[in-house]
Structure formats: C-alpha cells, structure tokens
C-alpha cells in the first residue's frame, strides 16, 4: 500500500491514522511508521499543512517537537 501513495490526501490520511494510535509522536517517528520510501520533505509538508488546518497540534520546539490530533479532529 505504501508504494501506492499517489496523492497528498492519502499521505495526510496515513499521518492522521498514525497519530490516532501513536500520539504524541515526532516527525521522524511518523515517517518511519508510514514508510521511509516516502520522501521526508513530502511528509514534513503534509504535517505542516495539517497543523495549519488545525487537524493536528504541534508542541515543543526543534528536536523536542511532537504532534498529536487536535480536539477538533478527534
């Protein structure tokens, strides 16, 4: 399935599903679980978009940054 990811929506769905189970998580942990074959920058852009849309919450700074689902999305 992972090598069939073709759209941003599919990637965002994977990130949200991952965070339902493993929140709070770092960007690198999310990336490892959803598939290292997906380019890291693509994962970062999708996570940033989900933060902007308030679907996930970003806490911490730099290497201590963690992500989890927002109350609006749950």
Buried (B, 14 or more C-beta within 10 A) or exposed (E): EEEEBEEEEBBBBBBBEBBEEEBBBBBEBBBEBBBEEBEEEEBEBBBEBBBEEEBBBBEEEEEEBBBBBBEEBE
